[in-house]
Amino acid sequence: MSTLIVVEHRDGALAASTAHVVAAARALGAEVDLLVAGEGIDAVAAAAARLDGVRAVLTADHAVYAYQLAEPMAALIVACVDNYSHLLAAASSSGKDILPRVAALKGVPQISDIIAIEAPDTFKRPIYAGSAIATLSNHAPLKVVSVRTSAFDAVAETGSAEIRALDIVVDNTLSTFVGDELATSRGPELGSARVIVSGGRGLGSGENFKLLDGVAAKLGAAIGASRAAVDAGYASNDLQVGQTGKVVAPDLYIAVGISGAIQHLAGMKDSKVIVAINQDEEAPIFGIADYGLVGDLFEVIPALESRL
Amino acid sequence: MKVLVGVKRVIDYNVQVRVRPDHSDVDLTNTKMAMNPFCEIAVEEALRLKERGVASEIVAVSIGPKAAQEQLRTALALGADRAIHVESENRLDSLEVAQVLARLVAEEQPGLVILGKQAIDSDNNQTGQMLAALTGMGQGTFASRLEVTDGEVRVTREVDGGLRTLALRLPAVITTDLRLNEPRHARLPDIMKAKKKPIDSRGIDTFGLAASGYLRLERVETPAARQGGSKVASVDELVDKLKHEAKVL
């Protein structure tokens, strides 16, 4: 038994999610190798080799793997996964894109978005937007599993795994990269932030949404948004927290002007401490908040900012 | 160009699901069912491609129980030209669904396959990618914009941190994200007309799939409820509690 993890990276930096996926892999109890594919990936491979509990970092450095498109990535993984019992990746937009393609090429099913490992072949995952938790066992020779990273604590970075270059180059005539439009980030990344300040439709406009910036800056927080706020155009879609956006579990989640639709709660209810600020005292968000404050957002937010 | 679009019958997104007392599964008896919201977006995108003259025929496919024909009728009322129903009373995993779809792709030879990125019941987010793998096609997952030109489709994808645009050689598989479009509603006269459109219904057994038995659902439970509901009276009290009680500031 051994596990291969598909490593995600961007602009020469290892994704923070990797340390969480390694933690999940270590819970399986077998040796853990990482696969870093891309073009010009030395720094990423070196960072990956520092993660605790990793046996080896396999690298595939070639232009065909630039941008980690699903078609060449899946072909590469199929070529090097034969000796492994488990294939893991973060349930990020990249992991969700690549892993099922590999699973189908190998003729095995996938278990998506696991939040707990019961045994090396048995996993828990949320279904129905987190309204139920399913326990599934997977009896395939290769267990393909994507990991909800907020459910596993990151491993430390004190390791020094061997780095080994693979000489595998695949063809890709199916897809070509055209361009990225990455949102200009305000503060830390949503997926790994310790504090998140999220706004909903209660903020009323994109202009008002910026009120959250001051509080977020003082707390070193990432900004999030409900689907209602995104659909109304107050915030960009990559800020969306919820079943159909990002699933987060920070130490502190401050929901401002968010009513608490099921789809939003599914994305943040595992936060350690939840604060809800809303003028509607009947809002469902108060039912799950540790600290609820009923009041006018436009008075509460400036007051909160001045007291932090 | 022919467009094949997937339609799944799922619990209505406004309905709170219940877990069976014996924890064997969720209980969907007498539950309101509907077309998966991401499949509605897939159907809508196919309709827009046809309205722009890019698509010539839309074939809607559903794999599921007999009642899934209701969702196919909805797709036909919205403007799909014909429908294929693969009847299966048993739950299939995403790989099995992708295997059935791959057979239909071989038969129908569509230029584009559009599926929802995930179904809101199992939340797997796998079928489109698996179908692309099985048919050797490129994949444009989590699409928020499509542009079909000569022999290729440009897909703008919603990814962590923003948007990414790819060019895929046709035929290709697209999976829809929420912001691709806003689906229309069927009009009553179209609902009446749709009753005359053909649904080709066949049993899952005609596909000769060998059940792998790889995945087993062991148990379903309700998640632990979060204890919330405490209120504070002022910003000062909130900051004080966050500092001294929760110790997160």
Interface residues (C-beta under 8 A of the other chain):
Chain A: R10 Y67 L69 A70 E71 A74 S92 S93 S94 K96 D97 I98 L99 P100 R101 V102 A103 A104 L105 G107 V108 P109 Q110 I111 S112 D113 T122 P126 I127 Y128 A129 G130 S131 A132 I133 A134 T135 L136 S137 N138 H139 A140 T173 L174 S175 T176 F177 V178 G179 D180 E181 L182 A183 S185 E189 G191 V195 L219 R227 N237 D238 Q243 T244 K246 D251 L252 I262 Q263 K269 K272 V273 I274 V275 F286 G287 I288 A289 D290 Y291 G292 L293 V294 V300 A303 L304 R307 L308
Chain B: I11 Y13 Q16 V17 V19 V26 D93 S94 L95 A98 I120 D121 S122 D123 N124 N125 Q126 T127 G128 Q129 M130 L131 A132 A133 L134 G136 M137 G138 Q139 T141 F142 S144 R154 R157 E158 V159 D160 G161 G162 L163 R164 T165 L166 A167 L168 R169 A172 D177 L178 R179 S212 G213 Y214 L215 R216 L217 E218 R219 V220 E221 T222 P223 R226 G228 G229 S230 K231 V232 A233 S234 V235 D236 L238 V239 K241 L242 A246 V248 L249
